[in-house]
Amino acid sequence: EGPRHGYDIMQALSDRTGGTYTPSAGTVYPRLAKLEEEGLVTKTVDGRKTIYEITDAGRAEVASRAGDLRSIEEGLADSVRLIADEVRGSVREAMKSLRADLAAASRAERQDRSEQVRDVTDDLRSISREQLHRAEVAISEFRAQVRTDLRTHVAKGGTLTASVVDELATGLDEVTRAITRSLRG
């Protein structure tokens, strides 16, 4: 990569780890000073910014540690796969639960239709409000759990891949369509 100033380096590290690790200036600048002392980077002052650039010796050092970097990246990939499996399982369970709740609500609605019109209207409103509350709680719990799992994974150095997010989005789209069909139903 090309020359960068310290803040750019901090952002690049954060981006490279998917936001799981964002180094502070107190971490980056002393490390850059040490790398400069070791001849692995050069420093150029450009106005108010200090620009750092890797040297040939620095590139050689990175190349010599390629195996270490691969191991770290493989570990991140394994972590992402584990989280993806957990997310898929959570989405499947949430979808099953949601379908069961919708089926139960549908059964309750059919039973209530046999009562008097006013009682039916009152009961349906009450049941609908109760089911709406249950649905909102289920959605909130699902969102909180998935969000916590994803953030924890990323905070522990895991990588969140596009395929995991795509699978989550696809699962949620399927549930949305199922709910819409049931509501029209």
Contact map, one row per residue, 1 for C-alpha under 8 A:
11100000000000000000000000000000000000000000000000000000000000000000000000000000000000000000000000000000000000000000000000000000000000000000000000000000000000000000000000000000000000000
11110000000000000000000000000000000000000000000000001100000000000000000000000000000000000000000000000000000000000000000000000000000000000000000000000000000000000000000000000000000000000
11111000000000000000000000000000000000000000000000111100000000000000000000000000000000000000000000000000000000000000000000000000000000000000000000000000000000000000000000000000000000000
01111101100000000000000000000000000000000000000000111000000000000000000000000000000000000000000000000000000000000000000000000000000000000000000000000000000000000000000000000000000000000
00111111100000000000000000000000000000000000000011110000000000000000000000000000000000000000000000000000000000000000000000000000000000000000000000000000000000000000000000000000000000000
00011111110000000000000010011000000000000000000001110000000000000000000000000000000000000000000000000000000000000000000000000000000000000000000000000000000000000000000000000000000000000
00001111111000000000000010000000000000000000000000000000000000000000000000000000000000000000000000000000000000000000000000000000000000000000000000000000000000000000000000000000000000000
00011111111100000000000000000000000000000000000000000000000000000000000000000000000000000000000000000000000000000000000000000000000000000000000000000000000000000000000000000000000000000
00011111111110000000000000010000000000000000000000000000000000000000000000000000000000000000000000000000000000000000000000000000000000000000000000000000000000000000000000000000000000000
00000111111111000000011110010000000000000000000000000000000000000000000000000000000000000000000000000000000000000000000000000000000000000000000000000000000000000000000000000000000000000
00000011111111100000010000000000000000000000000000000000000000000000000000000000000000000000000000000000000000000000000000000000000000000000000000000000000000000000000000000000000000000
00000001111111110000000000000000000000000000000000000000000000000000000000000000000000000000000000000000000000000000000000000000000000000000000000000000000000000000000000000000000000000
00000000111111111000111000000000000000000000000000000000000000000000000000000000000000000000000000000000000000000000000000000000000000000000000000000000000000000000000000000000000000000
00000000011111111111111000000000000000000000000000000000000000000000000000000000000000000000000000000000000000000000000000000000000000000000000000000000000000000000000000000000000000000
00000000001111111110000000000000000000000000000000000000000000000000000000000000000000000000000000000000000000000000000000000000000000000000000000000000000000000000000000000000000000000
00000000000111111110000000000000000000000000000000000000000000000000000000000000000000000000000000000000000000000000000000000000000000000000000000000000000000000000000000000000000000000
00000000000011111111100000000000000000000000000000000000000000000000000000000000000000000000000000000000000000000000000000000000000000000000000000000000010011100000000000000000000000000
00000000000001111111100000000000000000000000000000000000000000000000000000000000000000000000000000000000000000000000000000000000000000000000000000000000010001110000000000000000000000000
00000000000001111111110000000000000000000000000000000000000000000000000000000000000000000000000000000000000000000000000000000000000000000000000000000000011000000000000000000000000000000
00000000000001001111110000000000000000000000000000000000000000000000000000000000000000000000000000000000000000000000000000000000000000000000000000000010111111100000000000000000000000000
00000000000011001111111000000000000000000000000000000000000000000000000000000000000000000000000000000000000000000000000000000000000000000000000000000000001010000000000000000000000000000
00000000011011000011111100000000000000000000000000000000000000000000000000000000000000000000000000000000000000000000000000000000000000000000000000000000000000000000000000000000000000000
00000000010011000000111110110000000000000000000000000000000000000000000000000000000000000000000000000000000000000000000000000000000000000000000000000000000000000000000000000000000000000
00000000010000000000011111110000000000000000000000000000000000000000000000000000000000000000000000000000000000000000000000000000000000000000000000000000000000000000000000000000000000000
00000110010000000000001111111000000000000000000000000000000000000000000000000000000000000000000000000000000000000000000000000000000000000000000000000000000000000000000000000000000000000
00000000000000000000000111111100000000000000000000000000000000000000000000000000000000000000000000000000000000000000000000000000000000000000000000000000000000000000000000000000000000000
00000000000000000000001111111110000000000000000000000000000000000000000000000000000000000000000000000000000000000000000000000000000000000000000000000000000000000000000000000000000000000
00000100110000000000001111111111000000000000000000000000000000000000000000000000000000000000000000000000000000000000000000000000000000000000000000000000000000000000000000000000000000000
00000100000000000000000011111111100000000000000000000000000000000000000000000000000000000000000000000000000000000000000000000000000000000000000000000000000000000000000000000000000000000
00000000000000000000000001111111110000000000000000000000000000000000000000000000000000000000000000000000000000000000000000000000000000000000000000000000000000000000000000000000000000000
00000000000000000000000000111111111000000000000000000000000000000000000000000000000000000000000000000000000000000000000000000000000000000000000000000000000000000000000000000000000000000
00000000000000000000000000011111111100001000000000010000000000000000000000000000000000000000000000000000000000000000000000000000000000000000000000000000000000000000000000000000000000000
00000000000000000000000000001111111110000000000000000000000000000000000000000000000000000000000000000000000000000000000000000000000000000000000000000000000000000000000000000000000000000
00000000000000000000000000000111111111000000000000000000000000000000000000000000000000000000000000000000000000000000000000000000000000000000000000000000000000000000000000000000000000000
00000000000000000000000000000011111111111000000000000000000000000000000000000000000000000000000000000000000000000000000000000000000000000000000000000000000000000000000000000000000000000
00000000000000000000000000000001111111111110000000000000000000000000000000000000000000000000000000000000000000000000000000000000000000000000000000000000000000000000000000000000000000000
00000000000000000000000000000000111111110000000000000000000000000000000000000000000000000000000000000000000000000000000000000000000000000000000000000000000000000000000000000000000000000
00000000000000000000000000000000011111111000000000000000000000000000000000000000000000000000000000000000000000000000000000000000000000000000000000000000000000000000000000000000000000000
00000000000000000000000000000000001111111100000000000010110000000000000000000000000000000000000000000000000000000000000000000000000000000000000000000000000000000000000000000000000000000
00000000000000000000000000000000001111111100000000000111111010000000000000000000000000000000000000000000000000000000000000000000000000000000000000000000000000000000000000000000000000000
00000000000000000000000000000001001101111110000000011110010000000000000000000000000000000000000000000000000000000000000000000000000000000000000000000000000000000000000000000000000000000
00000000000000000000000000000000000100111111000000011110000000000000000000000000000000000000000000000000000000000000000000000000000000000000000000000000000000000000000000000000000000000
00000000000000000000000000000000000100001111100001111000000000000000000000000000000000000000000000000000000000000000000000000000000000000000000000000000000000000000000000000000000000000
00000000000000000000000000000000000000000111110001110000000000000000000000000000000000000000000000000000000000000000000000000000000000000000000000000000000000000000000000000000000000000
00000000000000000000000000000000000000000011111111100000000000000000000000000000000000000000000000000000000000000000000000000000000000000000000000000000000000000000000000000000000000000
00000000000000000000000000000000000000000001111111100000000000000000000000000000000000000000000000000000000000000000000000000000000000000000000000000000000000000000000000000000000000000
00000000000000000000000000000000000000000000111111000000000000000000000000000000000000000000000000000000000000000000000000000000000000000000000000000000000000000000000000000000000000000
00000000000000000000000000000000000000000000111111000000000000000000000000000000000000000000000000000000000000000000000000000000000000000000000000000000000000000000000000000000000000000
00001000000000000000000000000000000000000000111111100000000000000000000000000000000000000000000000000000000000000000000000000000000000000000000000000000000000000000000000000000000000000
00001100000000000000000000000000000000000011111111110000000000000000000000000000000000000000000000000000000000000000000000000000000000000000000000000000000000000000000000000000000000000
00111100000000000000000000000000000000000011110011111000000000000000000000000000000000000000000000000000000000000000000000000000000000000000000000000000000000000000000000000000000000000
00111100000000000000000000000001000000001111000001111100000000000000000000000000000000000000000000000000000000000000000000000000000000000000000000000000000000000000000000000000000000000
01110000000000000000000000000000000000001110000000111110000000000000000000000000000000000000000000000000000000000000000000000000000000000000000000000000000000000000000000000000000000000
01100000000000000000000000000000000000011100000000011111111000000000000000000000000000000000000000000000000000000000000000000000000000000000000000000000000000000000000000000000000000000
00000000000000000000000000000000000000111100000000001111111000000000000000000000000000000000000000000000000000000000000000000000000000000000000000000000000000000000000000000000000000000
00000000000000000000000000000000000000010000000000000111111100000000000000000000000000000000000000000000000000000000000000000000000000000000000000000000000000000000000000000000000000000
00000000000000000000000000000000000000110000000000000111111110000000000000000000000000000000000000000000000000000000000000000000000000000000000000000000000000000000000000000000000000000
00000000000000000000000000000000000000111000000000000111111111000000000000000000000000000000000000000000000000000000000000000000000000000000000000000000000000000000000000000000000000000
00000000000000000000000000000000000000010000000000000111111111100000000000000000000000000000000000000000000000000000000000000000000000000000000000000000000000000000000000000000000000000
00000000000000000000000000000000000000000000000000000001111111110000000000000000000000000000000000000000000000000000000000000000000000000000000000000000000000000000000000000000000000000
00000000000000000000000000000000000000010000000000000000111111111000000000000000000000000000000000000000000000000000000000000000000000000000000000000000000000000000000000000000000000000
00000000000000000000000000000000000000000000000000000000011111111100000000000000000000000000000000000000000000000000000000000000000000000000000000000000000000000000000000000000000000000
00000000000000000000000000000000000000000000000000000000001111111100000000000000000000000000000000000000000000000000000000000000000000000000000000000000000000000000000000000000000000000
00000000000000000000000000000000000000000000000000000000000111111110000000000000000000000000000000000000000000000000000000000000000000000000000000000000000000000000000000000000000000000
00000000000000000000000000000000000000000000000000000000000011111111100000000000000000000000000000000000000000000000000000000000000000000000000000000000000000000000000000000000000000000
00000000000000000000000000000000000000000000000000000000000001111111110000000000000000000000000000000000000000000000000000000000000000000000000000000000000000000000000000000000000000000
00000000000000000000000000000000000000000000000000000000000000011111111000000000000000000000000000000000000000000000000000000000000000000000000000000000000000000000000000000000000000000
00000000000000000000000000000000000000000000000000000000000000001111111100000000000000000000000000000000000000000000000000000000000000000000000000000000000000000000000000000000000000000
00000000000000000000000000000000000000000000000000000000000000001111111110000000000000000000000000000000000000000000000000000000000000000000000000000000000000000000000000000000000000000
00000000000000000000000000000000000000000000000000000000000000000111111111000000000000000000000000000000000000000000000000000000000000000000000000000000000000000000000000000000000000000
00000000000000000000000000000000000000000000000000000000000000000011111111100000000000000000000000000000000000000000000000000000000000000000000000000000000000000000000000000000000000000
00000000000000000000000000000000000000000000000000000000000000000001111111110000000000000000000000000000000000000000000000000000000000000000000000000000000000000000000000000000000000000
00000000000000000000000000000000000000000000000000000000000000000000111111111000000000000000000000000000000000000000000000000000000000000000000000000000000000000000000000000000000000000
00000000000000000000000000000000000000000000000000000000000000000000011111111100000000000000000000000000000000000000000000000000000000000000000000000000000000000000000000000000000000000
00000000000000000000000000000000000000000000000000000000000000000000001111111110000000000000000000000000000000000000000000000000000000000000000000000000000001000000000000000000000000000
00000000000000000000000000000000000000000000000000000000000000000000000111111111000000000000000000000000000000000000000000000000000000000000000000000000000011100000000000000000000000000
00000000000000000000000000000000000000000000000000000000000000000000000011111111100000000000000000000000000000000000000000000000000000000000000000000000000001100000000000000000000000000
00000000000000000000000000000000000000000000000000000000000000000000000001111111110000000000000000000000000000000000000000000000000000000000000000000000000000000000000000000000000000000
00000000000000000000000000000000000000000000000000000000000000000000000000111111111000000000000000000000000000000000000000000000000000000000000000000000100001100000000000000000000000000
00000000000000000000000000000000000000000000000000000000000000000000000000011111111100000000000000000000000000000000000000000000000000000000000000000000100001111000000000000000000000000
00000000000000000000000000000000000000000000000000000000000000000000000000001111111110000000000000000000000000000000000000000000000000000000000000000000000000000000000000000000000000000
00000000000000000000000000000000000000000000000000000000000000000000000000000111111111000000000000000000000000000000000000000000000000000000000000000000000000000000000000000000000000000
00000000000000000000000000000000000000000000000000000000000000000000000000000011111111100000000000000000000000000000000000000000000000000000000000001100100000000000000000000000000000000
00000000000000000000000000000000000000000000000000000000000000000000000000000001111111110000000000000000000000000000000000000000000000000000000000000000000000000001000000000000000000000
00000000000000000000000000000000000000000000000000000000000000000000000000000000111111111000000000000000000000000000000000000000000000000000000000000000000000000000000000000000000000000
00000000000000000000000000000000000000000000000000000000000000000000000000000000011111111100000000000000000000000000000000000000000000000000000000000000000000000000000000000000000000000
00000000000000000000000000000000000000000000000000000000000000000000000000000000001111111110000000000000000000000000000000000000000000000000000001000000000000000001000100000000000000000
00000000000000000000000000000000000000000000000000000000000000000000000000000000000111111111000000000000000000000000000000000000000000000000000000000000000000000000001100000000000000000
00000000000000000000000000000000000000000000000000000000000000000000000000000000000011111111100000000000000000000000000000000000000000000000000000000000000000000000000000000000000000000
00000000000000000000000000000000000000000000000000000000000000000000000000000000000001111111110000000000000000000000000000000000000000000000000001000000000000000000000000000000000000000
00000000000000000000000000000000000000000000000000000000000000000000000000000000000000111111111000000000000000000000000000000000000000000000000000000000000000000000000100110000000000000
00000000000000000000000000000000000000000000000000000000000000000000000000000000000000011111111100000000000000000000000000000000000000000000000000000000000000000000000000100000000000000
00000000000000000000000000000000000000000000000000000000000000000000000000000000000000001111111110000000000000000000000000000000000000000000000000000000000000000000000000000000000000000
00000000000000000000000000000000000000000000000000000000000000000000000000000000000000000111111111000000000000000000000000000000000000000000010000000000000000000000000000000000000000000
00000000000000000000000000000000000000000000000000000000000000000000000000000000000000000011111111100000000000000000000000000000000000000000000000000000000000000000000000000010000000000
00000000000000000000000000000000000000000000000000000000000000000000000000000000000000000001111111110000000000000000000000000000000000000000000000000000000000000000000000000000000000000
00000000000000000000000000000000000000000000000000000000000000000000000000000000000000000000111111111000000000000000000000000000000000000000000000000000000000000000000000000000000000000
00000000000000000000000000000000000000000000000000000000000000000000000000000000000000000000011111111100000000000000000000000000000000100000000000000000000000000000000000000010000000000
00000000000000000000000000000000000000000000000000000000000000000000000000000000000000000000001111111110000000000000000000000000000000000000000000000000000000000000000000000000010000000
00000000000000000000000000000000000000000000000000000000000000000000000000000000000000000000000111111111000000000000000000000000000000000000000000000000000000000000000000000000000000000
00000000000000000000000000000000000000000000000000000000000000000000000000000000000000000000000011111111100000000000000000000000000000000000000000000000000000000000000000000000000000000
00000000000000000000000000000000000000000000000000000000000000000000000000000000000000000000000001111111110000000000000000000000000000000000000000000000000000000000000000000000001001000
00000000000000000000000000000000000000000000000000000000000000000000000000000000000000000000000000111111111000000000000000000000000000000000000000000000000000000000000000000000000000000
00000000000000000000000000000000000000000000000000000000000000000000000000000000000000000000000000011111111100000000000000000000000000000000000000000000000000000000000000000000000000000
00000000000000000000000000000000000000000000000000000000000000000000000000000000000000000000000000001111111110000000000000000011001000000000000000000000000000000000000000000000000000000
00000000000000000000000000000000000000000000000000000000000000000000000000000000000000000000000000000111111111000000000000000000000000000000000000000000000000000000000000000000000000000
00000000000000000000000000000000000000000000000000000000000000000000000000000000000000000000000000000011111111100000000000000000000000000000000000000000000000000000000000000000000000000
00000000000000000000000000000000000000000000000000000000000000000000000000000000000000000000000000000001111111110000000000000010000000000000000000000000000000000000000000000000000000000
00000000000000000000000000000000000000000000000000000000000000000000000000000000000000000000000000000000111111111000000000010000000000000000000000000000000000000000000000000000000000000
00000000000000000000000000000000000000000000000000000000000000000000000000000000000000000000000000000000011111111100000000000000000000000000000000000000000000000000000000000000000000000
00000000000000000000000000000000000000000000000000000000000000000000000000000000000000000000000000000000001111111110000000000000000000000000000000000000000000000000000000000000000000000
00000000000000000000000000000000000000000000000000000000000000000000000000000000000000000000000000000000000111111110000100110000000000000000000000000000000000000000000000000000000000000
00000000000000000000000000000000000000000000000000000000000000000000000000000000000000000000000000000000000011111111100100000000000000000000000000000000000000000000000000000000000000000
00000000000000000000000000000000000000000000000000000000000000000000000000000000000000000000000000000000000001111111000100000000000000000000000000000000000000000000000000000000000000000
00000000000000000000000000000000000000000000000000000000000000000000000000000000000000000000000000000000000000111111101100000000000000000000000000000000000000000000000000000000000000000
00000000000000000000000000000000000000000000000000000000000000000000000000000000000000000000000000000000000000001111111100000000000000000000000000000000000000000000000000000000000000000
00000000000000000000000000000000000000000000000000000000000000000000000000000000000000000000000000000000000000001011111110000000000000000000000000000000000000000000000000000000000000000
00000000000000000000000000000000000000000000000000000000000000000000000000000000000000000000000000000000000000000001111111000000000000000000000000000000000000000000000000000000000000000
00000000000000000000000000000000000000000000000000000000000000000000000000000000000000000000000000000000000000000011111111100000000000000000000000000000000000000000000000000000000000000
00000000000000000000000000000000000000000000000000000000000000000000000000000000000000000000000000000000000000011111111111110000000000000000000000000000000000000000000000000000000000000
00000000000000000000000000000000000000000000000000000000000000000000000000000000000000000000000000000000000000000000111111111000000000000000000000000000000000000000000000000000000000000
00000000000000000000000000000000000000000000000000000000000000000000000000000000000000000000000000000000000000000000011111111100000000000000000000000000000000000000000000000000000000000
00000000000000000000000000000000000000000000000000000000000000000000000000000000000000000000000000000000000000010000001111111110000000000000000000000000000000000000000000000000000000000
00000000000000000000000000000000000000000000000000000000000000000000000000000000000000000000000000000000000010010000000111111111000000000000000000000000000000000000000000000000000000000
00000000000000000000000000000000000000000000000000000000000000000000000000000000000000000000000000000000000000000000000011111111100000000000000000000000000000000000000000000000000000000
00000000000000000000000000000000000000000000000000000000000000000000000000000000000000000000000000000000000000000000000001111111110000000000000000000000000000000000000000000000000000000
00000000000000000000000000000000000000000000000000000000000000000000000000000000000000000000000000000000100100000000000000111111111000000000000000000000000000000000000000000000000000000
00000000000000000000000000000000000000000000000000000000000000000000000000000000000000000000000000000000100000000000000000011111111100000000000000000000000000000000000000000000000000000
00000000000000000000000000000000000000000000000000000000000000000000000000000000000000000000000000000000000000000000000000001111111110000000000000000000000000000000000000000000000000000
00000000000000000000000000000000000000000000000000000000000000000000000000000000000000000000000000000000000000000000000000000111111111000000000000000000000000000000000000000000000000000
00000000000000000000000000000000000000000000000000000000000000000000000000000000000000000000000000000000100000000000000000000011111111100000000000000000000000000000000000000000000000000
00000000000000000000000000000000000000000000000000000000000000000000000000000000000000000000000000000000000000000000000000000001111111110000000000000000000000000000000000000000000000000
00000000000000000000000000000000000000000000000000000000000000000000000000000000000000000000000000000000000000000000000000000000111111111000000000000000000000000000000000000000000000000
00000000000000000000000000000000000000000000000000000000000000000000000000000000000000000000000000000000000000000000000000000000011111111100000000000000000000000000000000000000000000000
00000000000000000000000000000000000000000000000000000000000000000000000000000000000000000000000001000000000000000000000000000000001111111110000000000000000000000000000000000000000000000
00000000000000000000000000000000000000000000000000000000000000000000000000000000000000000000000000000000000000000000000000000000000111111111000000000000000000000000000000000000000000000
00000000000000000000000000000000000000000000000000000000000000000000000000000000000000000000000000000000000000000000000000000000000011111111100000000000000000000000000000000000000000000
00000000000000000000000000000000000000000000000000000000000000000000000000000000000000000000000000000000000000000000000000000000000001111111110000000000000000000000000000000000000000000
00000000000000000000000000000000000000000000000000000000000000000000000000000000000000000000000000000000000000000000000000000000000000111111111000000000000000000000000000000000000000000
00000000000000000000000000000000000000000000000000000000000000000000000000000000000000000000000000000000000000000000000000000000000000011111111100000000000000000000000000000000000000000
00000000000000000000000000000000000000000000000000000000000000000000000000000000000000000000000000000000000000000000000000000000000000001111111110000000000000000000000000000000000000000
00000000000000000000000000000000000000000000000000000000000000000000000000000000000000000000010000000000000000000000000000000000000000000111111111000000000000000000000000000000000000000
00000000000000000000000000000000000000000000000000000000000000000000000000000000000000000000000000000000000000000000000000000000000000000011111111100000000000000000000000000000000000000
00000000000000000000000000000000000000000000000000000000000000000000000000000000000000000000000000000000000000000000000000000000000000000001111111110000000000000000000000000000000000000
00000000000000000000000000000000000000000000000000000000000000000000000000000000000000000000000000000000000000000000000000000000000000000000111111111000000000000000000000000000000000000
00000000000000000000000000000000000000000000000000000000000000000000000000000000000000100100000000000000000000000000000000000000000000000000011111111100000000000000000000000000000000000
00000000000000000000000000000000000000000000000000000000000000000000000000000000000000000000000000000000000000000000000000000000000000000000001111111110000000000000000000000000000000000
00000000000000000000000000000000000000000000000000000000000000000000000000000000000000000000000000000000000000000000000000000000000000000000000111111111000000000000000000000000000000000
00000000000000000000000000000000000000000000000000000000000000000000000000000000001000000000000000000000000000000000000000000000000000000000000011111111100000000000000000000000000000000
00000000000000000000000000000000000000000000000000000000000000000000000000000000001000000000000000000000000000000000000000000000000000000000000001111111110000010000000000000000000000000
00000000000000000001000000000000000000000000000000000000000000000000000000000000000000000000000000000000000000000000000000000000000000000000000000111111111000000000000000000000000000000
00000000000000000000000000000000000000000000000000000000000000000000000000000000000000000000000000000000000000000000000000000000000000000000000000011111111100000000000000000000000000000
00000000000000000001000000000000000000000000000000000000000000000000000000000011001000000000000000000000000000000000000000000000000000000000000000001111111111100000000000000000000000000
00000000000000001111000000000000000000000000000000000000000000000000000000000000000000000000000000000000000000000000000000000000000000000000000000000111111111110000000000000000000000000
00000000000000000011100000000000000000000000000000000000000000000000000000000000000000000000000000000000000000000000000000000000000000000000000000000011111111000000000000000000000000000
00000000000000000001000000000000000000000000000000000000000000000000000000000000000000000000000000000000000000000000000000000000000000000000000000000001111111000000000000000000000000000
00000000000000001001100000000000000000000000000000000000000000000000000000010000000000000000000000000000000000000000000000000000000000000000000000000000111111100000000000000000000000000
00000000000000001101000000000000000000000000000000000000000000000000000000111011000000000000000000000000000000000000000000000000000000000000000000000000111111110000000000000000000000000
00000000000000001101000000000000000000000000000000000000000000000000000000011011000000000000000000000000000000000000000000000000000000000000000000000000110011111000000000000000000000000
00000000000000000100000000000000000000000000000000000000000000000000000000000001000000000000000000000000000000000000000000000000000000000000000000000100010001111101100000000000000000000
00000000000000000000000000000000000000000000000000000000000000000000000000000001000000000000000000000000000000000000000000000000000000000000000000000000000000111111100000000000000000000
00000000000000000000000000000000000000000000000000000000000000000000000000000000000000000000000000000000000000000000000000000000000000000000000000000000000000011111110000000000000000000
00000000000000000000000000000000000000000000000000000000000000000000000000000000000000000000000000000000000000000000000000000000000000000000000000000000000000001111111000000000000000000
00000000000000000000000000000000000000000000000000000000000000000000000000000000000100100000000000000000000000000000000000000000000000000000000000000000000000011111111100000000000000000
00000000000000000000000000000000000000000000000000000000000000000000000000000000000000000000000000000000000000000000000000000000000000000000000000000000000000011111111110000000000000000
00000000000000000000000000000000000000000000000000000000000000000000000000000000000000000000000000000000000000000000000000000000000000000000000000000000000000000111111111000000000000000
00000000000000000000000000000000000000000000000000000000000000000000000000000000000000010000000000000000000000000000000000000000000000000000000000000000000000000011111111100000000000000
00000000000000000000000000000000000000000000000000000000000000000000000000000000000000110010000000000000000000000000000000000000000000000000000000000000000000000001111111110000000000000
00000000000000000000000000000000000000000000000000000000000000000000000000000000000000000000000000000000000000000000000000000000000000000000000000000000000000000000111111111000000000000
00000000000000000000000000000000000000000000000000000000000000000000000000000000000000000000000000000000000000000000000000000000000000000000000000000000000000000000011111111100000000000
00000000000000000000000000000000000000000000000000000000000000000000000000000000000000000011000000000000000000000000000000000000000000000000000000000000000000000000001111111110000000000
00000000000000000000000000000000000000000000000000000000000000000000000000000000000000000010000000000000000000000000000000000000000000000000000000000000000000000000000111111111000000000
00000000000000000000000000000000000000000000000000000000000000000000000000000000000000000000000000000000000000000000000000000000000000000000000000000000000000000000000011111111100000000
00000000000000000000000000000000000000000000000000000000000000000000000000000000000000000000000000000000000000000000000000000000000000000000000000000000000000000000000001111111110000000
00000000000000000000000000000000000000000000000000000000000000000000000000000000000000000000001001000000000000000000000000000000000000000000000000000000000000000000000000111111111000000
00000000000000000000000000000000000000000000000000000000000000000000000000000000000000000000000000000000000000000000000000000000000000000000000000000000000000000000000000011111111100000
00000000000000000000000000000000000000000000000000000000000000000000000000000000000000000000000000000000000000000000000000000000000000000000000000000000000000000000000000001111111110000
00000000000000000000000000000000000000000000000000000000000000000000000000000000000000000000000000100000000000000000000000000000000000000000000000000000000000000000000000000111111111000
00000000000000000000000000000000000000000000000000000000000000000000000000000000000000000000000000000100000000000000000000000000000000000000000000000000000000000000000000000011111111100
00000000000000000000000000000000000000000000000000000000000000000000000000000000000000000000000000000000000000000000000000000000000000000000000000000000000000000000000000000001111111110
00000000000000000000000000000000000000000000000000000000000000000000000000000000000000000000000000000000000000000000000000000000000000000000000000000000000000000000000000000000111111111
00000000000000000000000000000000000000000000000000000000000000000000000000000000000000000000000000000100000000000000000000000000000000000000000000000000000000000000000000000000011111111
00000000000000000000000000000000000000000000000000000000000000000000000000000000000000000000000000000000000000000000000000000000000000000000000000000000000000000000000000000000001111111
00000000000000000000000000000000000000000000000000000000000000000000000000000000000000000000000000000000000000000000000000000000000000000000000000000000000000000000000000000000000111111
00000000000000000000000000000000000000000000000000000000000000000000000000000000000000000000000000000000000000000000000000000000000000000000000000000000000000000000000000000000000011111
